[in-house]
């Protein structure tokens, strides 16, 4: 079972990671100024992760595939790591779809 982890970064802002059951980070958030905004971001991931059209498949300058998850308003709510292949990226998207809806939230901020 996946989980969201809320943490604070060096500048005191809040971020979350969605981790798969094996502990691997599959989605990372932008920085939020408040914990409440960060928690809203997590709810947005849970909701939008079930809509394939919200996943923006991209290619980095070095050719590595990655994806962003966008909210209904078009704002990026999470970004993936860089993947070695398109197939690996699609597995990452499938993992977000599977893990996000029922994931518990652990606050380690």
N, C-alpha and C positions, 0 to 999 in steps of 0.2 A: 504494500500500500504506500502510495506517495504521501509527501507532506510538504507544506509550505513552512519555510523558516524566515522569520522576521529578524533582521539584525540592523545595527547602526554602523554607518561607515565612519571614516576618519573625520569627516566634517560634521558628524552628528545627525546626518540625515538617515532616514529609514529606507531599507531595501528588503526585498524578499527574493528567495530562491525557491523554485519548485524542484523537489528532489524525487526521483523515482524510488521504488522499493529497495533498490540496491544502493541507495545513497548518492547516486550520481545526479548532479545538477542538470536539469533538462530545460529550465527557463529561468532567466534572471530579469528583475525589474529595473526600471529607472529609479532615481532617487526621489523620495518624498520628504516633505518638510515636517509632516506629522505622522504619528503612528496610525491615526484614524484614516488618513488618506492612503497609507500603505495597505491597511486592511480593506479599504474599498477597492484598491487595485487587485487584491487577491480575489475578492468576490467577482470582479470583472473577468479575471482569468477563468474562474470556475464556469461562468456563464458563456463567455465567448469561445472557450476552447472546444465547444461542441459544434461550432459552425466552421466548416472547412474554409469558407470564403474569407474568414478573419485571419487566416494564416497567409502571410506574405512571404513567398519563397524568394530568396535573394542569392546573389553570388558576390563574394568579396573580391577585392582587387586581385588577390592572389589565386582566384578561381575556386576558393572553398565555398561550398554551399552552406547557407544558414537560413533561419527564418525569424520573422517578427510576428507576434500575435497582436492584433489591433482590436481596439474597442469599437463600438458602433459609431463613435464620432471620428474614427480614423486615427486616433492617437495610439501610439505604440505602448502596450502595457507590459510586454515582455519580449526578450530577445534570447535566442538560443546561442549555443557555442558554435564554433566553426566545425563543420563535418568534413570527412575525407571523401565522401561521395554523396550523390543525390539520394541514393537508396538509404544511406545512413541518416540523412536529414529527414527523409520521410518516416523512418523508424522513430526519430525524435519527436516528430509531430504526432505520430500515433501514440507515443508514450505520454505526451501532454494530454491528449484527448482522453486517454485511459485513466491517468492518475489525478488530474486536476479536480474533477467534480466532487469526489469524495475525500479529498485530501484534508487531513487535520492541519491546524496551524500551531506551530511551536514558536513562541516568542523568546529569542535569545538576545534581544537588544538590551 
